[in-house]
Amino acid sequence: GVFVGFLPVGEAIGITIGSLPHRWLLIPVGFALGFAAVFAEPAVRVLNFEVEKASGGSIPQPVMLYTLSLGVAFAVAIAMARILYGFPLWLVIIPGYLIAFILAHYSTPSFIAIAFDSGGVATGPMTVTFILAVALGAASAIEGRNPLSEGFGMVAIVALTPVLSVLLLGRLYNRKDERNEQDLTGI
């Protein structure tokens, strides 16, 4: 299914967009495709169900689904911008992981576990096969770009952003809990 369906179609889309005179369209199209791929990813649905069950319903499935979908959408948009403008991968990865470790320091252990699990889940078959094919097609259509290194960079960025988005969600939940606790104690 991957070789017959996802790869040829994704590569054709990437080559088509990469060949357009308005190549900047690669960024919003990447955003939309990244969102849709994770939204349709079966493993993400399983993760969302398990998170809702483990949290006793306090983290609903739709909240996790949109958090992960938006995180990957931004990742694919950044990866497409990287293909388009050619900036190095380390400019995204190093600051991204520094921010992740800082957020992890201020998060609860349960959100840290969910965040790092979500990075692996979001790089499932839908995302990697289809979005990677689009990135490879775009990189091959743009002169001076190496599809191999651009594809590796996209997967690395896509693995990072769900971690960041879930840790940010954890910070929002922690703030909400802190405010509720302050309201109860009257401090």
TANOR-V848465 format. One record per backbone hydrogen bond with DSSP energy under -1.0 kcal/mol. NH is the residue of the N-H (numbers start at 1). CO is the residue of the C=O. If there is no record, write none. Layout:
[[NH,CO] [NH,CO]]
//
This chain:
[[5,1] [6,1] [7,2] [9,5] [10,6] [11,7] [12,8] [13,9] [14,10] [15,11] [16,12] [17,13] [18,14] [19,15] [25,22] [26,23] [27,24] [29,25] [30,26] [31,27] [32,28] [33,29] [34,30] [35,31] [36,32] [37,33] [38,34] [39,35] [40,36] [45,41] [46,42] [47,43] [48,44] [49,45] [50,46] [51,47] [52,48] [53,49] [54,50] [55,51] [56,53] [57,52] [58,55] [64,60] [65,61] [66,62] [67,63] [68,64] [69,65] [70,66] [71,67] [72,68] [73,69] [74,70] [75,71] [76,72] [77,73] [78,74] [79,75] [80,76] [81,77] [82,78] [83,79] [84,80] [85,81] [86,82] [91,88] [92,89] [93,89] [94,90] [96,92] [97,93] [98,94] [99,95] [100,96] [101,97] [102,98] [103,99] [104,100] [105,101] [106,102] [107,104] [112,108] [113,109] [114,110] [115,111] [116,112] [117,113] [118,114] [119,115] [121,117] [122,118] [128,124] [129,125] [130,126] [131,127] [133,129] [134,130] [135,131] [136,132] [137,133] [138,134] [139,135] [140,136] [141,137] [142,138] [145,142] [150,146] [151,147] [152,148] [153,149] [154,150] [155,151] [156,152] [157,153] [158,154] [159,155] [160,156] [161,157] [164,160] [165,161] [166,162] [167,163] [168,164] [169,165] [170,166] [171,167] [172,168] [173,169] [174,170] [175,171] [176,172] [177,173] [178,174] [179,175] [180,176] [181,177] [182,178] [183,179] [184,180] [185,181] [186,182]]
//
